[in-house]
């Protein structure tokens, strides 16, 4: 008969899975900016962004309001490596006239309790941070502020709803002149529970309360929280799940008894899920069922006692006592007798059965909603199986003899792919408020240190103007005869005196040497109306032992690659004009003579510096004695880039490379180039600006990390500007910063992994990947794991910030240098406003998500009278070498 009566309270797994799906949909609704206003599950951001990591320390106060008693706590957290803490607590009653009175008296009472506690603990002389646990739905816009949305449980204080409870508490505390407290954090009891348990178990990312009230919180990815700016990291969300079903979503599961209980409550139609679950209501639910059964003659011979008619007469502790294993029946008899209900044995068994079904339904519903949260966490992490911990508190969970076991069992059944540990919070949510405050303290101290480490990378506009002006000075030094020898920016003449005019035609070979790959190209140029460029190329690797062997070995390897290409193309017999892109500083006496000034980019081949690379190539061709080539031009990759873009856009008179290395060339007026005879026309100057600053002129912006990178490089003291702006070095700068931050205990739990010690491990491509806006932090963590770095979510945010600071500075410095050149071009032409195109190549510019934008913005800011168009060089500097060869041939023919 009882079963027939309570049939609707028995919930199958299918029904629970359905509840789980409904709750998941409500969570999504609550997280969306547009859907949140109509969502019943409010998903309130708590502004708690980080869990304890064990390094917290200090002394904190906490006050806990929302349960059947007020509590004041003093928490001492020790940074002794053992994660130990001390907790002192004092309980204060919560009188009915206070919790259903007016706001001013309510907060004065809390302040009085705190004052009493500090007196008892001899703390009145101390300035202490205070955490405030306030277990009611609050809308927060920061950690130390919360506007009360509505009272729950049996609280009904007037004049508090829609006001900030923190400022009300602060006002009340101000009346106690002897207190000096700083309210740092407002937290919900669920958040406090999660933080308390999280201090002992770092996998804890869910907090659950099942007591007088019920609620859950969990760590949600910021990218899903529309209500808060930013998408980095995670934030604890207080679900306020008690209101689930207030829109009718659970009406099919609510029984006549639920409806009656709701009608008689302080807040009809509100907190319907809580009314089906929490201990405040389960005793009353049992009373209503027993009353109906008695009226129907199924219990107590149909005699309805006054106790059964009295609201609140059966409490949760009665239900718990009646459900105990061994003494359950005798407890039931005793309790019912005290209520003047003189039961038979059958009555006792039936009542016990009612209690079991009511509390079992509570555990089932709670499990379904918790399973929805666990599933969301697992999906956020993109894991097929997840290990996690749920921190849990509340009288129903702690004192009911069967509740915990039932809840665990159902959760594991509903989410078999989650290995869940349930961790009981022994010291309550007050300690959690102190932990939130402690974590806040730690994060503020960490933030200071991180800001200090990255501050030197933040360049002001004035600093960038200074860099631009210094670059301009160095450009002038490099062009003047008397200062050129000692100039750091070498301003090498290239003897390229014209850009393409569209009449170039013929077949040309091009070589491109500038990094670990070497390209050989056949370029067919067609002129006239159907002007076009066709290219065929093959890429060959240059092994490290050849890069750092002898010059003869290097050039023999190059000729071997050319031979392979000619054979592959079937043109071994043809004597073709050849352009050689050689992306290292060369002093040129003519277009086909280039003396290597010094190797860069990891090359170290011996017997090459001071030698003419064209002669070395000719000799290697002779040694092989298989074919002959007409070497017309040796060019730098920047020049090749400028020529490639110049073929498409005649306004292109600057070439920029922002990749493994960093360099610029531009067309300079012959009259300004003192080291070359003649004043007519223009000539392309290869600035070799990577050496800018080698004389110490930019030492004021070099950081200790730049110095570390420089000292560990193949050419200490050289190419200082390049080492701050080019792809070859940016990853290494990041690595140095990460080591420093790890040593300070701000990253990777203070553990420097073996991989992080390896020079060059942090490649620049990782910067591009980590800074990509499309990448979630989870993928950033995967990149770091690939590097052997076991990172937390917070670590990933810091690493992303470091990468951003280093690459932004590189782009700004590059922009400042380029601004100096476009300004010089404008003055050369004597115009008020200059229209000019910059041809650009290089992986950093092409692949990094923000580099090109920051570079362009900086040029615009520092050279406002120049309209600069940036044109990407699609086919690289090899095509440019062929075009220079074609232009040189054309000019030579005209000369003849």
N, C-alpha and C positions, 0 to 999 in steps of 0.2 A: 504493500500500500504506500509506504514511504517512497519507494522508487517511482510509483505512478505519479505521486505528488510532485516529485522533484526531477521528473524525466528531463525537463528542459535545462536543468543545471548540469547534466552530464554532457561533456563536450568531447566528441570524437577527435582523432588526429586530423581528419579532413577539415573539420570545423576550425580547429586551431590553426591549420595552415592558411585557411581563408582569413581568419582574424589577423594573422601575421602579414598577409598580403595587403589587407586593408590598412594596417598600421604603417606599412612601408609607404603606401601611397600618401598617407597623411604627413609622414616625415618630409617627403618631397615637396608637398604643398606648403608646409611650414617653413621650408628653407628658401622658397622662391619669393622674390620681392613682390611680385604682382599677386601671388596666391596666398601669401601669409595672412593678410587681413581677414580672410574667410576661413583660414585653417583652424581647427579646434586644437590640434597639437601645435603649440606655439613655437617650438624649436628656438628657444631664446639664446642668443649668443651670450656667453658668460665672460668673454674677454680674458679667460684663462687660456693661455696659448702654449703652455709648457708643463710637462709633468716633472715631479722631482727627479733629480739625477744623482742624488746622494752627496752632492757637494754643498748643499745648503748649510748655513750655520747662523747662530744668533739666538736671541731671546725675543719671544713674541707673545702678545696677548691675543685672546680670542673670546668673543662672546657669542653664545649660541641661542637663538630665539626661534621657537616654532614647534617645539615638542611640548610634552606635558609639564616640563620644568624649564626655567632659564638656567643656563650654565655659563660660568666664567672659567677660562682656562689660562694657565701660563705654560708656554711650551718652550723648552730649551732644546735646540738642535745642535748636535756636536759634529764637527767635521773631523772625525777621528779615524776615518776609513772603515768604521764599523756601522755607520748609519744609525747611531744611537740617539735617543731623544728622551727627555724627561717631561712628564705631564703632571701638573697640579690642577685639580678641578674643584670647584665649589658649586653646589646646586642651590637654586633659589626657586621658591614657589611661583607659579604664574596665576595669581588670583583672578577670579572671574571678572571682578570690577575693573581690573587692569586690561585684560584681553578682550573685554567688550565695552571698554570705556572710551575716553577721548585720546587723541594722538599725543598731545603735550604730556599728559600724565604717563602714558605708555613709555615714551622715550626717557622721561625723567626717571621712571622706575628702573629702566635698563642701566642708565648712568649711575644711579644710586647703588645698584648691585655691583657694578664694576668698581666703584669707589670703595665699597666695603671689601671687595676681594683684594684690591691693591693694598688696602690697609692691613688686611690679614696676612698678606704675603710680603709685607714690608717693601712695597714697590713704588710708593708715592713719589720718591725722589728721582725716579728714572723716567727718561723719555723713551717710550716703547712704541713700535708699530703694532697696530691692532687690525685683526681680521674679524669681519662681522658675518657670522652665519645667519642668514635670514631665509627661513624655509618656505617662502611664498613666491608666487610668480612675479618676477620683476623684469622690466625692460631695461637693459643696460646699454649704454653707449661707450662706457669705459669701465675699467675694473673697480674703480672706487665710487661708483654712482649706480643707483638703481631706482627706477620709478615703479611703485607697487601697482600691479595690474588688478589684482583682486585678492581678497582674503580667502583662505581655505581652512580646512579642519574646523575648529570651533572658535576661531578668532574673528572678531567683528569690531575692530577699533575704528572709531569715527574720525574723519578728516585726514586720513593717511593715504587712501587710494589716490592714484594719479600724482603723488608727490615723491620727491627723492628721499628715500629713507636714510641714506648716509648723511645728508645735510641735516636732517631732523635729529639724528643721533649726535652729530657734532655740536649742534646748538645746545642740546641737553648737557653734553660733556663740558661745554664752556662755562656752565654755571658752577662747575667744580673747579675753582681756581687752582687747587693743589694738583690737578691732573694735567699731564702733558702727553697726550696720546695722538698718534697720527693714524687715522683710519685709512689703510692702504688698499683694502680689498673687501668687496661685498660678495659673498658666495652663498649659493644654495646648499642645503644639507647634502644633496646627492653629490655635488661637486666636491664638497668637503670630504665626503666618504671616499670618493675616487682618489683624491689627493693623499688622504691618510694612508690608504692601502698602497697607493703608488709609490710612497716613500719606501715601503718594505718590499714591494714587488714591482719592478719597472715595466712589467708587461701589462699592468693594470691601466685600462683605458676606457672602462665603463664603471659608472657608479650607480648603485641601485638602493632605494629605500623601500622597505615593506614594513610599515609600522602603522602609527596613527594615520599617517597619509602614505601615499605611494608615488614614486617618481623615479625617473632614470636620466642619466646624462652620459655622454660619450664624446670621444675626440673625433670631430668631423674635419674633413679636408676643407681648407679655406676657400678653394675654388668652387665649392658647392654652396657656400653661404652667401646668398645674394644680399643679405641685410647688412653685411659688413664690407668695407672697402678692402681690396687686396686679395691676392689668390695664392700667397706663399704660406706654407706651413699648415698648421691645424689649430683648431680652437674647440674648447669644450662647449658642447651644446646642451643646455638644460631643456629636455624635451617637454616638460610639464604634461606628461602623458595622462594625468588624472582626468583631463577634459576630453580625452578620446571618446567619441560617441555622443558628444553634446549636440552634434548636428543630425542625430538619428542614425549614424552609421552602425550602431550596435543594437538597434531596436528589435531586430529579429532574435536577439539572444537574451534580452531583458525579460524577466518573468513578472508576474503580477506582484510578487513580493518586492522586487527591485523598484517597481513603479510606486508602490505604497511607501517604501522607505524614502524615496526621493521626495515625494509630496510632503512628508513630515520633516524634511531637513531644513537647515538654515538657508540653504541656497538651492531651491528646487530647479531642476533642469540643468544644473551645473555639476561638473566633476563626476560625470556618470560612471566612467571607468573606475575611478577611485572608489566610488560607492559600491562597486562589485568586488573590490579587492582588499581595501585597507581594513586594519583591525578596528578602526573607529566605527565601522559599519557592520562588520560580520556578526557581532553579537546581536545587534538589532535585527539583522536579517533572520537569524536563527529564531529570535523571539516572535517575529511576524509569522514565520512558518508554523511554529509550535501553536500559536494562537489559533490559526486557521484550522490546523489539524484537530485541535481540541474542540473547537466549535462544531467541526464535522463529526465529532464523537469518536475520533481515532485514538485519542490520548486522554489519560487522566479521567476516564469515565465521562468525558464530556464536560467536566467541571472547570470553568474558567476562573482562575484565581486573580486577585488584584495584581499580583506580580506580573502575570502574563499580559495584563492590560497596561502596565506601566512602561512607558518608553525608556529605554536605556537600562532596564533592570537586568537584562542578560548582557554581560560584557565579554570581551575577547578572552580575558583570563579564564572565565567560566568555560568557554568553548575549548581552549587549550587543555584545561584540566580534564574535561570530559573525554578528550581524545587520547589520553595517555594509554600506553599499551596495557600494562598490568592493572593499574589502579583506576583505569578509566571508568569502569562500571560502578565501582564503589563511590568514586568522585561524583559521577552523574547522579547517583541516588542521593548523596549528601547535598549537592547543590540544589537539586529539584525540591528536596524536602525543606531546605532553608527558604525556598521561594513559595512555601505552602502548597506544594503540588503533589504530595503523597503518591509517588509513582509505583507501578508494578514493575516486575523485572522486564516485561515486554516493553513497557513505556521507556525504561532506561535504555534498552537496546535501540529502540526507534529513535530516541532523542540523540543518542550517540551517532547513529547513522546520518541524521540530519546534519549534525555538526561536521561530520567527515565530508559529506557532499558539498556543503557550503565552502569549507576551507579548501577542498580539493579544486573546486571551480576557480577560486581565487588564485591558487598556484598555477593552474592551467592557463588562465588569461594572462597572468604576469609572464609566464614562460613564452607565450606566443609573441607578446610585444618585445620581450628581451631578445627572442630569436630573430625578430625583424632587425633590431639594432646590430646584432652580431653579423647577420648576413650583409648588412650595409657596410660594416667595417671591413669584412673580408673582400667584398667587391671593390671598395675604394683602394684596397692594397693590391688588387688583381692577383689574389692568391687562390690556389685551388683548395688549399687546406690552411687553416690559421690556428695559431696558439695565442690565447689571450686570457686575461684575468678580469673578473668582475668583482669590484669592491662592493661589499654589501653591508647594510645596517638596518636596524628597525626591529621593534619589539616582536612583531608577528614572526619574522624570520628567526629571531634568536630564541624565543620562548615557546613557540608552538612545537610540540614533540615530533610531528611528521612533516612540517611544511618544507623545510630546507631540502629534505631527501626527495620529496615529490617534485619540487621546482627543478632540481638538478636533473632528475630523470627525464622530465618532459622536455627541457631545453635540449638535452643531448639527443633526444629522439627527433626533435624538429630541425636541428642543425647538425647533422652527423659529420659535416666537414669542418666543424670548429671544435678544437680541444679547449674546453673552458675550465678554468680553475675559479672556484668561488672562494673569495678571501674575506673573512669576517673582519669588519672594522671594530677593534676592541676599544679604541679610544675615541670613537665618535667623530662627528663632523666638525666639532670645535677645533680639534687638532688639525683637521683638514684646512680650516680657514687660516690657521697659523702657517700651515705648509704653503698655501697659496701666497700668503704674504712673504714667506721665506723665499719661494721661487721668484716672486716679483723682485725681491731684494737682489737675489743672485743675478737675474736677467739684467737689472739696471746696472749692476757692477760690471757684468760681462759686456754690455752694450758700450759702456765707457771705454773699456779696453779695446774693443773691436774698432770703435770710432777713432781712437787714438792711433791704432795701427794703420787705418786706411786714410786718415786725414791728409798725409803728405801727397796722396794721389788725387786729391780734389784741387784742381787748379782754377784759381779765380780768373776772371776776364782780364784783370790787370796783369796777372802772371803770364797769361797767354800772349798778351800784347808785347810784353817784355821779351818773350821767346821769339815772336815775329820780328821785333826790331833787332834782336841779336843775330837772328838768321840773316836778315838783310845786310847787316854789317859784314858778316862772314862771307856772304856772296860777293860783296864788293872787293874784299881782300883777295878772294880767289881769282878775280878778273884782272887785278892790277899787277903789273910786271914786278914791282919791287916787293910786294907782300905775298905773291903767289906761292913762293917756295915754303913759307912758314904757315900758310893758311890751312885750316882743318877741313874746310869745304873746298875741295880741290878745283872745281869749275873747269873740268877737262874739255878742251875743244874736240869735237868729233869729226870735223871736216865734212859733216852733212850740211850742205848749204841750201838745200831746197826741199820742199814737201811735194808729194805727187800732184801732177796737174791733169792726170787723166789720159795723157798721150803715151804712157809707158806700155810696152808690150814685149812678149817673148817668154822663153823658158829659163827659169833660174833655180839654182840649188840654194838651200839655206840650212845652216847649222844653228842649233840653239843650245848653248851650254850655260847653265846658271844655277843648277842645283843637283840633286842626286840623280835626276833623269836627264838624258841627252836626246835631242830630237834631230832627225835629218828629214828635210822636206824638199819635195819638188813642187815648184810654184809656177803655174802657167797664167800669165797676165795678158788679157785681151783689152785693146783700147777701142775708142770710138763709141758709137751709140750703144753697142751691146757690151760695154766695158764690164769685165768680170775678172775674178781671181779664182782659179781652181787650185786646190792643194792636195798633195798626197804626202803622208808622213809616217814615220815609224819611230817608236820610242825605245831607247836602249837604257838599261840601268848602268850607273857608274858605281862599282863596288867601293867600299870604304878603303880597302887596301890600295886601290888605284887613286882615289881622291887624296890619299896621304902617302903615296909612294913617290917615284921620281917623275920629273916632267916628261922624260922620254916615254915612260910607260903610259902616262896619261894620253899623250898625243898619238901614240901607236894604237891605243884602245879606240880613240876617236876615229882614226883612219880605218880601223877594222870595221867599225859601225857603218862608216860611209860606204865601204866596199860591199857590205851586206845589203845595204839599201839599194845601191846602183844595180846590183845583181837582181835583187827582188823586183826592181822596176824595169829591168831589161835595158838599161841605158849606160852600160859600163864604158862604151867606146866614145860617148859624146863629151866634148870639152865645153862644159857649161859655165857661165859666170856664177860665182858663188858669193853669198853674203854670210858672214860669220857673226852671229849674236853671241857675244862673250860678256857675261854679266858680272864682270869684276872690274875694279878701277884700273883703267889703262890711260897712259899718256900717249896721245896720238900726234904724229908729225904730219900725217896725211890720212886720207880715208882708209887706205889699206895698210897702215902701219899702226900697231898698238903695243906699247911697252907696258907690261903688267906692273902696276905700282905695288900691289899687295893682295894676297888672297883674302876672301871673306867667306861667310856661310859654310864653314867647316872644311874647306879645301886647304890642303897643306903640301901639295906636290913640290918637291925640291927642284932647284935649278931653273925656276921659272920667273921669279920676281926680278925685274930689271931687264927681262928678255922680251923680244918682239914675238907676240903669240902667232902672228901671221907667218913669220919665218919658221917658227917651230912646227906649224901645221904643214908648210911647204916641204920642210925636211922630212917629216913623217910620211908624206905622200911619196916623196922620192925614195925613201927607204923601202917602201912597199913595192914601188915600181910596177903598178898595175894599171893606173889611170892618171890623167892629168886634169887639173881644174884651174880656172881663172879666178883667183881670189880678188874680188873687186873692192869689198868693204868689210871692215870689222866694226861692229856696232854693239852698243850696250842695250840691254833688254828694255830700258826706259825709252830709248830712241826708237827701237823697233815698235814698241807700243804706240808711241806718238805717230809714227809713220802709218801704221795700220789704221788708226782712227782718222788720220789726216787724209787718207785715200777716200774716206766716206764724207768727211767734213773739213773743208779747207780752213775753218777757223781753229782747228786743233793745232796748237803750237806748244803744248806742254804734255809730257808723258810722265805718268806716276806709276810706280810699282809699290803695292802694299801687300806683301806676301811673306815668304820666308825671309826676304830682305826688304829694305826700304830705300827708295831712291827716286830722284826726279831729274828730268831733263827739260830744256825749253829752248825756243829759238831766241837768241840774243843778237842785238845789233852789233855788227862787226866793229863799229867805232868804239864800242865799250870793251872789246876783248883785246887788252893790251899785249897779250902774249902771242897773238897771231898777226901777221902782216895784213894790211889792207883795211879800208874803212867802209867799203861798199857792201850793201846787202846784209844778210843774216847768216848765222851759223848756229847749229844746235850745240848747246853746252850740256854735258853730262855733269851735274853738280857734285855727285858722290856725297850727298848730304849726310850719309850715315855717320861720317866722322865729325859732324857738328858737335861741339862740346868737348872734343878731345883736349882742348886747351883750358878746360875748367870753367868756361863761360856759363854753363848751365848747371854747375855743381849745386846751386841753391835749390834745384828741384829734384836732384837725385836722392833717392831714399836709401836706407841701409840695405834694402833688398836688392836695389839696382847694383849696389857696390858688391854684394855677395855674388850676384850673377856675373858681373864683369870679371871679378877675381877668379871665378871658376871656369871662365871661357878660354877658348884657344888663343885669343888675342887680347889679353888684359890691357885696359887703358885705351883701347882703340874702338872706333865705331860706337861711341857711347849713345848717340841719338838713336842709331839703329837698334841698339839693345833695349831702348825704351819703347820703340814703335813697331818692331817687326815680329812676325809670327814665330821666327826661330827662338825668340827669347821670352815671349809673354807667358807661356806655360811655366817656364822656369821661375819667373818672378812670382807667379801664383804659388808655386811649390814652396818657395822660400817663406812667403807670408803664412801659408798653412802650417809649416813647421813651427814658426814663431808662435802662432796662435795656439797650436797644440801644446807647445812647451808651457804656455801660460794657463793651460788647462781649459781653454775655451772651445776646443774641438776634439772630436774622437776620444772623449773621456781622458784626455791627456796622454794617450798612447800613440807614440810615433811608430807607425808600421814600417816594416823592412822596405816595402815598396816606396813609401814616401821619402825614404833616405836616398833613393836612386836619382841621380841627376838626369834630367830629360824625360822622366817617367810621365810628367804631366804635359802632354803634347798640346799645342795650341788648338788642335781640332776639338779637344775636350772643352775648351773655353767656348767655342762656337756652339757646341751641343748643349752645354750646361746653361748658356744664356738664351737659348732658343725659347721664345715666348710660348711655343706650342708644347714644350716639355713640362710635364707635371713633376713635382719633387720626387715622386716615386722613381721616375726614369733617371733623375739626377743621382738618386741613391744607387741605382744600378750601375751608372757610369763609375761612381766612386768605388762601388764593390769590385768592379772590373779592375780597378787600380789597387785592390787589396785594402781599401779603407772602409771599415765597418762603421757606417754613419747613421746617426739618428736623423729624424726630420729636421730638427733645429740645426744640426751640422750642415745639412744640405742647403738650408737657407743662407748660412754664413758663407759657405763655399761659393754659392751663386753671387753673393754680394761682393766677395773678393774678386771673382772673375770680372764682374761688371766694373769695378773700380779700376782694375788694371787695363782692360780693353778700352774703357772710355778715355783714360788718360792718353793711351797710345793714339787714339783717333784725334783727340784734341791737339796733341803735339804735332801730329802729321798735318792737321788743318792749319796750325799756326805757321808751320814752315811753308806750306803751299800759299798761304795768304801773303807772305813776304814776296813770293815769286810773282803772283798775279798783280800785286801792287807795283812791282818793278816793271812789269810789262806795260802797265797803264801809263806809268811815268815815261817809259821809253817812247811810247806812241804819242805822248803829250795830249791825251784826251781826258775829258771830264768823266766819261763813263766808258768802261771797257767791256766788250762782248768777247768772251773767249771760251774755247772748249779744252777740257783736260781729258786726254786718253788715259784710261786706267786699266791695270791688270793686277793680278795677285790674289791668292786664295783668301787672305784676310779681308780684303775689300769685297770679294765676291761671296764668301761663304759665311762670314760672321753676321749674326742677325742685326747688329746695331752699328757696326764700325762705319759703314758708308754714310749713314744718316748723321752721326755725330761729326764726322769729318766735314761733310758738306755744310752743316749748321755753323761749325767753327769758322770756315772760310767766309761764309756770308757775314758773320758777326765781325770778323777782323778786317775784311776788305769790302766794306759796304758799297764802294763805288764800282765794283766789278761784278758783272753778271756772268757767273761761271756755270757752264754746262758740263756735266760729267758724262763721258761716253765710255761704255765698257768695251774693252778690246776683246772681241770674240775669239779671234784666232791667234792671240798671243804674239810674242815678239818674233817668232820665226817668219811669219808672213811679212812682218815689218822689215826684216833683214833682206828679204827678196825685193821688197819695194824700194829700199834704199839702194840696192844693187841696180835696180831698174832706173831709178832717178839718176844715180851716178853715171850709168851708161848713157842716158839721155843727155845729161849735162856735158859729158865727155865728147859726145858726137857733135853737140852744138859748138863746143869749144874748137873742135877740129874744123 
